[in-house]
């Protein structure tokens, strides 16, 4: 039976709970050996990313990236942060902002495994597809 990246990450998180530094090293060494033995080391980057999400969620935090055509002001960022807090139930949002001028307008919000694409470029693409069909 194949084990998913999410299952590996959850197992690793649970295995590391309440461990001291020496025990953490042992658990990580054994975890890598298991992945190697199952020929699944290729999944390690995904496992690390998912582990970070699980860790942050358990700590009441979430990381998000907001991509927009222009830099947003602090009031707009606060609106996004409050939206994410209400949507996810976390206490803390770590928001990274990235400017991508070819979006023309709007934004793309990435958090967890969710993407909200409210960019003008995406909306124009949707409209173009509707017209051509």
C-alpha positions as protocol buffer text, in pm:
chain_id: "A"
residue {
  index: 1
  type: UNK
  ca { x: 0 y: 0 z: 0 }
}
residue {
  index: 2
  type: UNK
  ca { x: 138 y: 339 z: -99 }
}
residue {
  index: 3
  type: UNK
  ca { x: 185 y: 595 z: 175 }
}
residue {
  index: 4
  type: UNK
  ca { x: 103 y: 954 z: 83 }
}
residue {
  index: 5
  type: UNK
  ca { x: 319 y: 1256 z: 156 }
}
residue {
  index: 6
  type: UNK
  ca { x: 52 y: 1378 z: 396 }
}
residue {
  index: 7
  type: UNK
  ca { x: 52 y: 1046 z: 585 }
}
residue {
  index: 8
  type: UNK
  ca { x: 431 y: 1046 z: 614 }
}
residue {
  index: 9
  type: UNK
  ca { x: 430 y: 1405 z: 740 }
}
residue {
  index: 10
  type: UNK
  ca { x: 158 y: 1334 z: 996 }
}
residue {
  index: 11
  type: UNK
  ca { x: 342 y: 1024 z: 1119 }
}
residue {
  index: 12
  type: UNK
  ca { x: 666 y: 1218 z: 1149 }
}
residue {
  index: 13
  type: UNK
  ca { x: 492 y: 1496 z: 1341 }
}
residue {
  index: 14
  type: UNK
  ca { x: 337 y: 1248 z: 1584 }
}
residue {
  index: 15
  type: UNK
  ca { x: 669 y: 1063 z: 1622 }
}
residue {
  index: 16
  type: UNK
  ca { x: 851 y: 1383 z: 1716 }
}
residue {
  index: 17
  type: UNK
  ca { x: 597 y: 1499 z: 1976 }
}
residue {
  index: 18
  type: UNK
  ca { x: 750 y: 1543 z: 2321 }
}
residue {
  index: 19
  type: UNK
  ca { x: 1098 y: 1425 z: 2215 }
}
residue {
  index: 20
  type: UNK
  ca { x: 1423 y: 1575 z: 2334 }
}
residue {
  index: 21
  type: UNK
  ca { x: 1701 y: 1674 z: 2092 }
}
residue {
  index: 22
  type: UNK
  ca { x: 1875 y: 1335 z: 2100 }
}
residue {
  index: 23
  type: UNK
  ca { x: 1548 y: 1150 z: 2046 }
}
residue {
  index: 24
  type: UNK
  ca { x: 1456 y: 1384 z: 1758 }
}
residue {
  index: 25
  type: UNK
  ca { x: 1783 y: 1296 z: 1583 }
}
residue {
  index: 26
  type: UNK
  ca { x: 1713 y: 924 z: 1628 }
}
residue {
  index: 27
  type: UNK
  ca { x: 1356 y: 956 z: 1497 }
}
residue {
  index: 28
  type: UNK
  ca { x: 1475 y: 1156 z: 1193 }
}
residue {
  index: 29
  type: UNK
  ca { x: 1752 y: 904 z: 1118 }
}
residue {
  index: 30
  type: UNK
  ca { x: 1506 y: 616 z: 1137 }
}
residue {
  index: 31
  type: UNK
  ca { x: 1254 y: 806 z: 926 }
}
residue {
  index: 32
  type: UNK
  ca { x: 1509 y: 863 z: 650 }
}
residue {
  index: 33
  type: UNK
  ca { x: 1608 y: 495 z: 665 }
}
residue {
  index: 34
  type: UNK
  ca { x: 1244 y: 392 z: 625 }
}
residue {
  index: 35
  type: UNK
  ca { x: 1202 y: 624 z: 326 }
}
residue {
  index: 36
  type: UNK
  ca { x: 1523 y: 490 z: 172 }
}
residue {
  index: 37
  type: UNK
  ca { x: 1420 y: 131 z: 230 }
}
residue {
  index: 38
  type: UNK
  ca { x: 1087 y: 196 z: 61 }
}
residue {
  index: 39
  type: UNK
  ca { x: 1259 y: 387 z: -221 }
}
residue {
  index: 40
  type: UNK
  ca { x: 1055 y: 696 z: -142 }
}
residue {
  index: 41
  type: UNK
  ca { x: 1326 y: 951 z: -63 }
}
residue {
  index: 42
  type: UNK
  ca { x: 1198 y: 1141 z: -365 }
}
residue {
  index: 43
  type: UNK
  ca { x: 900 y: 1243 z: -149 }
}
residue {
  index: 44
  type: UNK
  ca { x: 1116 y: 1416 z: 113 }
}
residue {
  index: 45
  type: UNK
  ca { x: 1061 y: 1775 z: -10 }
}
residue {
  index: 46
  type: UNK
  ca { x: 685 y: 1726 z: -9 }
}
residue {
  index: 47
  type: UNK
  ca { x: 698 y: 1564 z: 333 }
}
residue {
  index: 48
  type: UNK
  ca { x: 899 y: 1855 z: 474 }
}
residue {
  index: 49
  type: UNK
  ca { x: 655 y: 2109 z: 327 }
}
residue {
  index: 50
  type: UNK
  ca { x: 352 y: 1922 z: 460 }
}
residue {
  index: 51
  type: UNK
  ca { x: 523 y: 1872 z: 799 }
}
residue {
  index: 52
  type: UNK
  ca { x: 569 y: 2250 z: 820 }
}
residue {
  index: 53
  type: UNK
  ca { x: 200 y: 2302 z: 750 }
}
residue {
  index: 54
  type: UNK
  ca { x: 101 y: 2051 z: 1020 }
}
residue {
  index: 55
  type: UNK
  ca { x: 346 y: 2209 z: 1266 }
}
residue {
  index: 56
  type: UNK
  ca { x: 212 y: 2558 z: 1198 }
}
residue {
  index: 57
  type: UNK
  ca { x: -150 y: 2445 z: 1225 }
}
residue {
  index: 58
  type: UNK
  ca { x: -86 y: 2277 z: 1559 }
}
residue {
  index: 59
  type: UNK
  ca { x: 83 y: 2596 z: 1679 }
}
residue {
  index: 60
  type: UNK
  ca { x: -211 y: 2806 z: 1553 }
}
residue {
  index: 61
  type: UNK
  ca { x: -14 y: 2957 z: 1265 }
}
residue {
  index: 62
  type: UNK
  ca { x: -43 y: 2955 z: 889 }
}
residue {
  index: 63
  type: UNK
  ca { x: 190 y: 3075 z: 617 }
}
residue {
  index: 64
  type: UNK
  ca { x: 42 y: 3246 z: 314 }
}
residue {
  index: 65
  type: UNK
  ca { x: 168 y: 3414 z: 1 }
}
residue {
  index: 66
  type: UNK
  ca { x: -14 y: 3703 z: -159 }
}
residue {
  index: 67
  type: UNK
  ca { x: 84 y: 3773 z: -519 }
}
residue {
  index: 68
  type: UNK
  ca { x: -40 y: 4101 z: -668 }
}
residue {
  index: 69
  type: UNK
  ca { x: 36 y: 4332 z: -957 }
}
residue {
  index: 70
  type: UNK
  ca { x: 142 y: 4609 z: -718 }
}
residue {
  index: 71
  type: UNK
  ca { x: 249 y: 4621 z: -356 }
}
residue {
  index: 72
  type: UNK
  ca { x: -49 y: 4641 z: -123 }
}
residue {
  index: 73
  type: UNK
  ca { x: -79 y: 4880 z: 164 }
}
residue {
  index: 74
  type: UNK
  ca { x: -87 y: 4768 z: 524 }
}
residue {
  index: 75
  type: UNK
  ca { x: -466 y: 4805 z: 547 }
}
residue {
  index: 76
  type: UNK
  ca { x: -518 y: 4567 z: 252 }
}
residue {
  index: 77
  type: UNK
  ca { x: -272 y: 4321 z: 406 }
}
residue {
  index: 78
  type: UNK
  ca { x: -464 y: 4335 z: 735 }
}
residue {
  index: 79
  type: UNK
  ca { x: -788 y: 4254 z: 549 }
}
residue {
  index: 80
  type: UNK
  ca { x: -621 y: 3945 z: 398 }
}
residue {
  index: 81
  type: UNK
  ca { x: -479 y: 3841 z: 737 }
}
residue {
  index: 82
  type: UNK
  ca { x: -818 y: 3874 z: 907 }
}
residue {
  index: 83
  type: UNK
  ca { x: -984 y: 3680 z: 624 }
}
residue {
  index: 84
  type: UNK
  ca { x: -734 y: 3396 z: 667 }
}
residue {
  index: 85
  type: UNK
  ca { x: -774 y: 3394 z: 1045 }
}
residue {
  index: 86
  type: UNK
  ca { x: -1151 y: 3364 z: 1010 }
}
residue {
  index: 87
  type: UNK
  ca { x: -1130 y: 3109 z: 728 }
}
residue {
  index: 88
  type: UNK
  ca { x: -874 y: 2880 z: 893 }
}
residue {
  index: 89
  type: UNK
  ca { x: -925 y: 2944 z: 1265 }
}
residue {
  index: 90
  type: UNK
  ca { x: -557 y: 3018 z: 1327 }
}
residue {
  index: 91
  type: UNK
  ca { x: -423 y: 3284 z: 1562 }
}
residue {
  index: 92
  type: UNK
  ca { x: -124 y: 3397 z: 1357 }
}
residue {
  index: 93
  type: UNK
  ca { x: -82 y: 3450 z: 982 }
}
residue {
  index: 94
  type: UNK
  ca { x: 265 y: 3486 z: 834 }
}
residue {
  index: 95
  type: UNK
  ca { x: 192 y: 3672 z: 512 }
}
residue {
  index: 96
  type: UNK
  ca { x: 455 y: 3704 z: 241 }
}
residue {
  index: 97
  type: UNK
  ca { x: 384 y: 3948 z: -36 }
}
residue {
  index: 98
  type: UNK
  ca { x: 521 y: 3918 z: -389 }
}
residue {
  index: 99
  type: UNK
  ca { x: 471 y: 4164 z: -673 }
}
residue {
  index: 100
  type: UNK
  ca { x: 410 y: 4016 z: -1018 }
}
residue {
  index: 101
  type: UNK
  ca { x: 329 y: 4299 z: -1263 }
}
residue {
  index: 102
  type: UNK
  ca { x: 201 y: 4069 z: -1539 }
}
residue {
  index: 103
  type: UNK
  ca { x: -110 y: 3993 z: -1328 }
}
residue {
  index: 104
  type: UNK
  ca { x: -235 y: 4334 z: -1445 }
}
residue {
  index: 105
  type: UNK
  ca { x: -461 y: 4361 z: -1139 }
}
residue {
  index: 106
  type: UNK
  ca { x: -616 y: 4153 z: -864 }
}
residue {
  index: 107
  type: UNK
  ca { x: -429 y: 3895 z: -658 }
}
residue {
  index: 108
  type: UNK
  ca { x: -345 y: 3529 z: -605 }
}
residue {
  index: 109
  type: UNK
  ca { x: -357 y: 3402 z: -247 }
}
residue {
  index: 110
  type: UNK
  ca { x: -181 y: 3074 z: -160 }
}
residue {
  index: 111
  type: UNK
  ca { x: -220 y: 2916 z: 184 }
}
residue {
  index: 112
  type: UNK
  ca { x: -195 y: 2554 z: 290 }
}
residue {
  index: 113
  type: UNK
  ca { x: -305 y: 2359 z: -13 }
}
residue {
  index: 114
  type: UNK
  ca { x: -552 y: 2628 z: -121 }
}
residue {
  index: 115
  type: UNK
  ca { x: -523 y: 2883 z: -402 }
}
residue {
  index: 116
  type: UNK
  ca { x: -757 y: 3175 z: -455 }
}
residue {
  index: 117
  type: UNK
  ca { x: -691 y: 3326 z: -796 }
}
residue {
  index: 118
  type: UNK
  ca { x: -863 y: 3661 z: -821 }
}
residue {
  index: 119
  type: UNK
  ca { x: -619 y: 3800 z: -1075 }
}
residue {
  index: 120
  type: UNK
  ca { x: -738 y: 3999 z: -1372 }
}
residue {
  index: 121
  type: UNK
  ca { x: -523 y: 3777 z: -1593 }
}
residue {
  index: 122
  type: UNK
  ca { x: -709 y: 3466 z: -1471 }
}
residue {
  index: 123
  type: UNK
  ca { x: -1050 y: 3632 z: -1508 }
}
residue {
  index: 124
  type: UNK
  ca { x: -966 y: 3736 z: -1864 }
}
residue {
  index: 125
  type: UNK
  ca { x: -855 y: 3379 z: -1941 }
}
residue {
  index: 126
  type: UNK
  ca { x: -1184 y: 3241 z: -1806 }
}
residue {
  index: 127
  type: UNK
  ca { x: -1378 y: 3492 z: -2017 }
}
residue {
  index: 128
  type: UNK
  ca { x: -1174 y: 3404 z: -2326 }
}
residue {
  index: 129
  type: UNK
  ca { x: -1247 y: 3034 z: -2275 }
}
residue {
  index: 130
  type: UNK
  ca { x: -1620 y: 3100 z: -2234 }
}
residue {
  index: 131
  type: UNK
  ca { x: -1631 y: 3308 z: -2552 }
}
residue {
  index: 132
  type: UNK
  ca { x: -1437 y: 3051 z: -2757 }
}
residue {
  index: 133
  type: UNK
  ca { x: -1661 y: 2760 z: -2651 }
}
